[in-house]
């Protein structure tokens, strides 16, 4: 793809991963005996369309969603007994009828997206939604829709992965992840009853399923199926039954975004539906395998972050699908490969490239000069990138990654696992290939590292966030700065530097040992780490807008003449030093208005600052300022 000159020093380099991801795939037919595959398409815009593929020819139809996806996407869906395909996201419930080849119903709801769906014995479709346990119901026979709103409140965002209805019509959904719960809903009145006593609630999610005997069975904690804590749920009552080995789940075609239903009505089997290679594989009833190509349009997967590698390329990762990308500016060429997980935050050091990834808070080390060898958790020197360590639940979603100046230590921090509060910091020693994993209780309780910077004296400065892990409960109200002795992991000093701050998003080494930082995306500050004193602060939002963002944002970029640039959503700013006598000393001015919103940052290569926007890669020539 030839680069495109956008003017004012900006270039567009193309889409890093020009394909989409499925968010639920089902094998069915079109009502006339013709086998088809239905899947929800997801790219950086969200769940933008349903794709229908003819399982005999590969011919495809792409049907846009009947509402704006708004960046949201399906997290659950269901193929009903009447052969209708449903999902619910971005505050909209919808029905697709493959017999008619069109969306036949949609309705706006309270926020936001379903985490679990089911069908009751009367054919009604039920949806339980994140983040506040709202419930919606659609009766396709009467074409009646009811939005019950939120029926169960907590002070954290709730996941409802399992939903079931008993033969009497009561609906039950399991709640996670901070504290489990099972909620029973009486459809006529909308009365909702939490069924677990507080003492029975555990860290994680509860579990429910519909049995062939007409009842629903549940557990206070999913994953304990072999235990003796089973509950029989019927007409809103919970009866302990001890063990429950004779389980006969009613067949309902529903699951999370990973739903992949293989069985066609005539006995054929869907083996593969690959949206990256655009390949469909079906096993026929005659034992013959069909391999078909199909097509669809996509605006590409969203970029998670990028950095300049030692081979003079720009590299990083995209999400959904999880892919590695490499752009060679000299040749104007792209390389795209399957990656190990989601590359949340990346950083180069000398001849190596490091990755902090989700899920599991894993650490990878890549040598761009050597052949690419697929990564597995088995590790081993033959891998490239090499898998070193996983840190879940302490770190599940990495946000910050640094390498010490001498190259000995790799430092990785982030928020914890689903439903947990307080993240960790991994201090990985490359000499010994061993790591010291600090818990939040070793640093600042109930908080997590969000930004890192090695100071001139060798200590590590950490900026925290009060954000919990996904679906967790926020317990702290004020983020802090603190310093850590890297070899020992001991906290040397800590303090809440700024008032009313939730997250210190990025830290950067300024002149004379000073530290530049951004908090909450719009508060710029200057900190003296020796005197441990705030020298300057100011809110730039009204004048300049907010900084770029992502799970590992990389807001600051060092220029070719040691200038300091800042990536803002509206463009690129520069920090000017007006001298020690000036008040304030450091001034931020916008030097280039971007033609696109500036997203994941950001690195310098051959005089250009590279950044992402949605699924696209852009750059700006520093000398044009």
Buried (B, 14 or more C-beta within 10 A) or exposed (E): EEBEEBEBBBBBBBBBBBBBBBBBBBBBBBEEEBBBBBBBBBBBBBBBBBBBBBBBEBBBBBBEBBBEBBEBBBBBBBBBEEBBBBBBBBBBBBBBBBEEBEBBBBBEBBEBBBBBBBBBBEBBBBBBBBBBBBBBBBBBEEEEBBBBBBBBEBEBBBBBBBBBBBBBBBBBBBBBBBBBBBBBBBBEEEEBBBBBEEEBBBBBBBBBBBBEBEBBBBBBBBEBBEEEBBBBBBEBEBEEEEEBEEEEEBEBBBBBBEBBBBEBEEEBBBBEBEBBEBBBBBBBEEEEEBEBEBEBEBBBBBBBBBBBBBBEBBBBBBBBBBBBBBBBBEEEEBEBEEBBBBBBBBBBBEEBBBBBBBBBBBBBBBBBEEEBEEBEEEEEEEBBBBBBBBBBBBBBBBBBBBBBEEEBBBBBBBBBBBBBBBBBBBBBBBEEEEBBBBBBEBBBEBBBBBBBBBBEEEBBBBBBBBBBBBBBBBBBEBBBBBBBEBEEBEBEEBEBBBEEBBBBBBBBBBEEEBBBBBBBBBBBBBBBBEEEEBBBBBEBBEEBBBBBBBBBBBBBBBBEEEBBBBBBBBBBBBBBBEEEEEEEBBBBEBBBEBBBEBBBBBBBBEBBBBBBBBBBBBBBBBEEB
